[in-house]
Amino acid sequence: MNKESIFIIGSSSLALSLIMGIFLPDLPLISFLKGMLIGISLVMNINYLIRYRLEKSGFNENRNNNSYMRKLQNGSN
């Protein structure tokens, strides 16, 4: 799953949860669904932020670089 689709799923689930909270009655099943959608939103948005940060820092390119791994194992910067 690419990071743009993760962001769209997270934003859409949060928007849907807010709309449900405004227009639907406060029943236990509705409350459960709202909570589940908010949880999905949190997980997806945090996942997006982590992937975005790793991509910006170049971690994915450096992970496969043997000299970079040796520096990490030796503790040198």
GUNU-507496 format. One record per residue (C-alpha): residue in three letters; x, y, z. Coordinates in nm, 2 decimals. Layout:
// residues N
res ala&px X&py Y&pz Z $
...
//
This chain:
// residues 77
res met&px 0.00&py 0.00&pz 0.00 $
res asn&px 0.15&py 0.33&pz -0.09 $
res lys&px 0.16&py 0.62&pz 0.15 $
res glu&px -0.09&py 0.84&pz -0.04 $
res ser&px -0.36&py 0.57&pz -0.01 $
res ile&px -0.28&py 0.53&pz 0.36 $
res phe&px -0.33&py 0.90&pz 0.41 $
res ile&px -0.66&py 0.90&pz 0.22 $
res ile&px -0.80&py 0.60&pz 0.42 $
res gly&px -0.70&py 0.77&pz 0.75 $
res ser&px -0.86&py 1.11&pz 0.65 $
res ser&px -1.17&py 0.95&pz 0.51 $
res ser&px -1.23&py 0.73&pz 0.82 $
res leu&px -1.19&py 1.04&pz 1.05 $
res ala&px -1.43&py 1.24&pz 0.83 $
res leu&px -1.69&py 0.96&pz 0.83 $
res ser&px -1.66&py 0.92&pz 1.20 $
res leu&px -1.73&py 1.29&pz 1.25 $
res ile&px -2.02&py 1.29&pz 1.01 $
res met&px -2.17&py 0.99&pz 1.20 $
res gly&px -2.13&py 1.17&pz 1.53 $
res ile&px -2.32&py 1.47&pz 1.39 $
res phe&px -2.61&py 1.31&pz 1.20 $
res leu&px -2.67&py 0.96&pz 1.36 $
res pro&px -2.82&py 0.89&pz 1.70 $
res asp&px -2.61&py 0.80&pz 2.00 $
res leu&px -2.66&py 0.42&pz 2.00 $
res pro&px -2.41&py 0.16&pz 2.12 $
res leu&px -2.34&py 0.02&pz 1.78 $
res ile&px -2.30&py 0.37&pz 1.63 $
res ser&px -2.06&py 0.46&pz 1.91 $
res phe&px -1.86&py 0.14&pz 1.85 $
res leu&px -1.83&py 0.22&pz 1.47 $
res lys&px -1.73&py 0.58&pz 1.54 $
res gly&px -1.45&py 0.46&pz 1.78 $
res met&px -1.34&py 0.20&pz 1.53 $
res leu&px -1.31&py 0.46&pz 1.26 $
res ile&px -1.12&py 0.70&pz 1.48 $
res gly&px -0.88&py 0.41&pz 1.57 $
res ile&px -0.83&py 0.33&pz 1.20 $
res ser&px -0.77&py 0.70&pz 1.13 $
res leu&px -0.51&py 0.72&pz 1.41 $
res val&px -0.32&py 0.41&pz 1.29 $
res met&px -0.32&py 0.51&pz 0.92 $
res asn&px -0.22&py 0.87&pz 0.98 $
res ile&px 0.07&py 0.77&pz 1.21 $
res asn&px 0.17&py 0.51&pz 0.96 $
res tyr&px 0.17&py 0.78&pz 0.69 $
res leu&px 0.38&py 1.02&pz 0.90 $
res ile&px 0.64&py 0.75&pz 0.98 $
res arg&px 0.67&py 0.65&pz 0.61 $
res tyr&px 0.69&py 1.01&pz 0.51 $
res arg&px 0.97&py 1.08&pz 0.76 $
res leu&px 1.16&py 0.77&pz 0.66 $
res glu&px 1.14&py 0.86&pz 0.29 $
res lys&px 1.25&py 1.22&pz 0.36 $
res ser&px 1.55&py 1.10&pz 0.57 $
res gly&px 1.66&py 0.86&pz 0.30 $
res phe&px 1.65&py 0.56&pz 0.54 $
res asn&px 1.52&py 0.32&pz 0.28 $
res glu&px 1.81&py 0.39&pz 0.05 $
res asn&px 2.07&py 0.37&pz 0.34 $
res arg&px 1.92&py 0.05&pz 0.48 $
res asn&px 2.06&py -0.15&pz 0.19 $
res asn&px 2.40&py 0.02&pz 0.19 $
res asn&px 2.66&py -0.21&pz 0.36 $
res ser&px 2.89&py 0.07&pz 0.47 $
res tyr&px 2.60&py 0.25&pz 0.64 $
res met&px 2.52&py -0.07&pz 0.83 $
res arg&px 2.88&py -0.12&pz 0.94 $
res lys&px 2.88&py 0.23&pz 1.08 $
res leu&px 2.57&py 0.16&pz 1.28 $
res gln&px 2.71&py -0.16&pz 1.41 $
res asn&px 3.04&py 0.00&pz 1.51 $
res gly&px 2.87&py 0.29&pz 1.68 $
res ser&px 3.05&py 0.56&pz 1.47 $
res asn&px 2.87&py 0.85&pz 1.32 $
//
